[in-house]
Amino acid sequence: MIQSITSIQSLSQERIDNMHQLQQQSYLVEQQLLGIDPFPPLLETKQGLAASDEACLIRCDVENILGFLQYVVTDNQLVINKLVVRPDYFRQGIGRDLLQSLIKQKRDSSILVETAQKNTPAINLYEKLGFRQTTQFYVEEGIEIVRLERT
């Protein structure tokens, strides 16, 4: 089941705690993949997540959050800020389902996302769903970033 949330602030503290825990688990795997320490996304606190006014999609089973996608909408453009999946559900279609749901809901918007160049699983997923690489650049942590867009 995918649940659409207009703002993370509208979620219960328990749900936010679960999302934060999932985010930490997922980003630890990404940190190892990228070889970056400290990895900036791991520094986000529960309070920071709870204060976000971003919209999100959450994929759940009966008891657990399996993944979530956070995004913001500006004019005719949508920017994905996070796509997080429980590590024990990697490569089982959770991320794909969240992205496809977002694409379906926001048909008239172009969608932008940025990820590390070394994050080939994410890049492959985005490209399979019609995203194209538009730009590459480095951020201050020395990470090479790829910007992808779907129009």
C-alpha positions in Angstrom: 0.0 0.0 0.0 1.3 3.5 -0.9 0.1 6.4 1.2 0.3 9.9 0.0 1.2 12.5 2.7 0.9 16.2 1.9 3.3 17.2 4.7 5.6 15.1 7.0 4.5 17.4 9.8 1.1 15.9 9.7 2.4 12.4 10.7 2.4 11.0 14.2 5.7 11.1 16.1 5.7 7.3 16.0 5.6 7.3 12.2 8.3 10.0 12.0 10.5 7.9 14.4 10.0 4.9 12.2 10.9 6.9 9.1 14.0 8.2 10.7 15.1 4.8 11.8 14.5 3.4 8.3 16.4 6.4 6.8 19.4 5.7 9.1 19.5 2.0 8.1 19.3 2.8 4.4 21.8 5.7 4.5 24.3 3.5 6.3 24.3 1.2 3.3 24.7 4.1 1.0 27.5 5.5 3.1 29.4 2.2 2.7 28.7 2.1 -1.0 30.1 5.7 -1.5 32.9 5.4 1.0 32.1 8.8 2.6 32.4 9.4 6.3 30.7 11.4 7.7 27.8 11.0 5.2 25.7 14.2 5.4 22.2 12.5 5.2 23.0 10.4 8.3 23.3 13.7 10.3 19.6 14.5 9.9 17.8 14.3 13.3 14.3 13.1 14.1 13.5 16.7 14.9 14.8 17.8 11.5 12.7 15.2 9.7 9.6 16.1 11.8 10.0 19.8 11.0 10.0 19.1 7.2 7.0 20.5 5.3 7.8 18.3 2.3 5.3 16.0 0.8 6.0 12.3 0.8 4.8 8.9 -0.4 5.1 6.0 2.1 5.1 2.3 1.1 3.9 0.1 4.0 3.0 -3.5 4.6 0.7 -4.4 7.4 3.1 -3.4 10.2 6.1 -1.6 8.8 7.3 1.2 6.6 9.2 -0.4 3.7 10.2 2.8 2.0 9.4 6.5 1.5 10.0 9.2 -1.0 10.1 12.9 0.0 9.6 15.7 -2.6 8.8 19.4 -3.0 6.7 21.0 -5.8 7.6 24.3 -7.3 5.6 25.7 -10.3 5.6 22.8 -12.9 8.7 21.1 -11.4 8.9 18.5 -8.7 12.2 17.8 -6.9 12.8 14.5 -5.2 14.8 15.0 -2.0 14.9 11.4 -0.7 14.1 7.9 -1.8 14.6 5.6 1.1 14.1 1.8 1.2 14.6 -0.7 4.0 17.9 -2.5 3.2 16.2 -5.9 3.5 13.8 -4.9 0.8 16.4 -3.5 -1.7 15.8 -4.6 -5.3 12.3 -5.8 -4.5 10.4 -3.1 -6.3 9.7 -0.7 -3.4 11.6 2.2 -4.9 10.2 1.6 -8.3 6.7 1.5 -6.9 7.1 4.8 -5.1 8.6 6.5 -8.2 5.9 5.1 -10.5 3.2 6.3 -8.1 4.8 9.8 -8.0 5.1 9.9 -11.8 1.4 8.9 -12.2 0.2 11.5 -9.7 2.3 14.3 -11.1 2.0 13.6 -14.9 2.2 17.3 -15.8 5.3 18.1 -13.8 8.9 17.6 -14.8 10.7 15.7 -12.0 14.3 16.3 -10.9 16.5 14.2 -8.6 20.1 14.2 -7.6 22.2 11.3 -6.4 25.9 10.4 -6.1 27.6 9.2 -9.3 28.7 6.1 -7.4 25.1 5.2 -6.6 24.6 3.1 -9.7 21.6 1.2 -8.3 19.7 4.4 -7.9 20.8 5.8 -11.3 19.8 2.6 -13.0 16.4 2.7 -11.4 15.8 6.4 -12.4 16.9 5.7 -15.9 14.6 2.7 -16.3 11.7 5.0 -15.4 12.6 7.6 -18.0 14.9 9.9 -16.2 17.9 11.3 -18.2 21.2 12.6 -16.8 21.5 16.3 -17.4 24.3 17.6 -15.2 27.2 16.3 -13.1 28.9 18.4 -10.4 30.8 18.1 -7.1 29.5 19.2 -3.7 31.8 20.5 -0.9 32.1 17.0 0.7 33.9 15.9 -2.5 30.9 13.8 -3.7 30.3 13.7 -7.5 26.6 14.3 -8.0 24.4 13.4 -11.0 21.2 15.4 -11.7 18.6 13.5 -13.6 15.3 14.8 -15.0 12.1 13.3 -16.3 9.9 15.5 -18.4 
